[in-house]
Every structure is written in C-alpha cells, then in structure tokens.
Amino acid sequence: MKDKDYMDRAFSLAKKGQNATGSNPMVGAVLVRNNKIIGEGYHESFGGPHAEVNAITNAESKGRKVSGSTLYVTLEPCSHKDKKTPPCTDLLIKKKIKQVIFGSIDPNPKVNGNSIQILKKNKIRTKYLDNELKNFKINRGFEKLITSKLPFVTLKICMSLDGMIFDLNSKNNSIGDSDQLRHSNALRKDFESILIGVGTVLVDDPKLTYRGKQVITQPRPIILDSNLRTPIDSNIVKLRNKPLILTKKEPKNRKFKLLDSSGCNLVSMKELTPKKVLRQIGKANIKKVLIEGGGKVFTSFLSSNLWDELVIYYSPKFLGNSGMLLTEQLNKNYLIKDRKCTTKKIGESIMLVFT
C-alpha cells in the first residue's frame, strides 16, 4: 500500500465520528509498521480520546509494538493544553513514533502548524500529504466555528416554479417528488442540527430525523419559539434528540419548566435575530446547522447573509393561488452575488447549490 492508501483509510475512519465530535473536528488515524497496519482509530466522541490515541491504544491492545512506526492522520495532531484531553504530540513523543504523515494543517489558531514544529524538534519526521479538500468537506463546520464562533449554515428549501413552498389545497403538502424527498433527507445525515421555526412544528409535527440505512447520531433539532408554543406531545419532544429551543420566555415560565423536564434544552434570549441565534448555536458546540424553514425563518436567514451554502430544489409545477409564497416575509430585495452556483437534476426537480 502507498501513502495515499493509508491516508484514504484514515479518512474513512474519520467519517465514523459524524455528528458525535461536538466542537472538535472529525479525525482518523492509521498506525503502520513494516508496511502493515498495526492500529486504527478515530475521534469517537466530544471530550473523548483523539484519533491518534485510539490508534495507539488499538495497536497495543493487540500486542503490537508502536515505537518506530509511522502514523497517518487526517489532521495535524493537537498540541495545546487548555482542553480536557492531553496534547497528542506528547503521546507521540513518549511512544517514540518515527514519522507522522498528516493530511492538513489544523485551522485552530492554537495549533496551526505548531504541532509539526514540536514533533520536528523531538526528531519525529513529518510529511504533508495534501488532503485539504477532503478535510474541508468533512470539517468545514469545525473550521467555521473555530475561526468565527459561528456554525456553518446551509439553507435548504423546495419550491414550485412560481416560488411556492406549501400546497394549501393538498393533504400531501410536499412540493417535490419522491426522488427529491429522498435526496433532501439524505442531506440531513451530514448535519449536527436542523433548525426550523415553531410554525413548522405546529403545522407539520416533523421528526427532523435522517431516515436511511447509514447509522448516524441523529441531528439535533433547533426550534425558534419565542412564546413556547411547541407542544409537549410533538415528535420533536417525544423523540428526545436533545432538542434546543430558543425562546423569549424566562425559565420561571410554566411551559419552560415543562419542556425542560421533558428533555429539551431551553435558552432564554431577548431577541431571536439570525446573528444572535447563530452565536447561541455556536456556544452549544454545534458546528453545522441545516435550516429548513418555513418561509419566515428561511428568508430571515437568507437576507441576513450569514449563510454559507444555499440549496434550492425547483419542482416543475406551478401552484398559483393554491400555494404559500416563500418570499411573503421577505421585506427587501435580495441579490445573490459573488457565489458559485452548481445545478443537478434530482428526480423531476432541478437542484441549485450556491456556495
């Protein structure tokens, strides 16, 4: 096997930490000695051992000698001490790892190349194997959070060709076809949280879950609910996926206490503006949020220009006066500019992605 093969294996391990690493990045590590993999690991949970530690532990549990081995790791090892887990550089030095091959420099200002210098000073060879794009794809939320204290934001909506997002005359109010619905749901597995307004809870009673074969930690629901209208018997509450409810009500409020005792995490805020909401989401160690609307929530975040990615599905239908208009709550002109746009056909719909 070549360096690329070992690094590809490390990335496949890293992805196992999807939605489980909190504010930390997803990282995978492979330990190689005499051209054979002797240990593997990934960052499994927030506050738990890092990928490098798990790879070394895995090797030693099988009686393998780790000194003199080469470590392939998707992201530069950590070196700072102000966290729950000790610096990985210390362990690599202690275990006499011969070489560290890494896929990207850590964007965390507290690391950002410092670990590489520490390893070199301790006579551990280092090699950069460019995997910046792969790291960005799986850790773009981490990069955004660590540099701005805000989560990576994706806006997602499905609409008719005349801009309607809801069919008022249909029992099945979905705008898209079955292929579009499956594709839209599949996007959820890549996000730690899904944000909607309480209006959507009251009308649709959604579960906000990823439904598919791949086993993941389910996205955490985030509800904007100024007056705490979220029903206690709603799916959001009953599923107990650690829903975060942002509200203007105070903790002494009876409904506040009731939702809190039902497993919800409530935060009282004076204003639920997009920027303050995203700040609060960042404080909750959530790196990526998928905003699904409805119309008022979607357009408020759109016009705030605080989004990183916009996904629009256009269904080939016109609803006319039987539809609910997406832009009904948009109170100003909004031009998308300086963004890359890609298109793809999904079922009968056309998907536009702005980044």
Secondary structure, DSSP 8 states (H G I E B T S, - for coil): --HHHHHHHHHHHHGGGTTTSTTS---EEEEEETTEEEEEEE--STTS--HHHHHHHHHHHTT---TT-EEEESS------SSSS--HHHHHHHTT--EEEESS----TTTTTHHHHHHHHTT-EEEE---HHHHHHHHHHHHHHHHHSS-EEEEEEEEETTSEEEETT-SS---S-HHHHHHHHHHGGG-SEEEEEHHHHHHH-------SSS-----EEEEE-TT----TTSHHHHTTS--EEEESS-TTSHHHHHHHHTT-EEEE-S---HHHHHHHHHHTT--EEEEEE-HHHHHHHHHHT--SEEEEEEES---GGGEEEGGGG--S-----S--EEEEEETTEEEEEE-
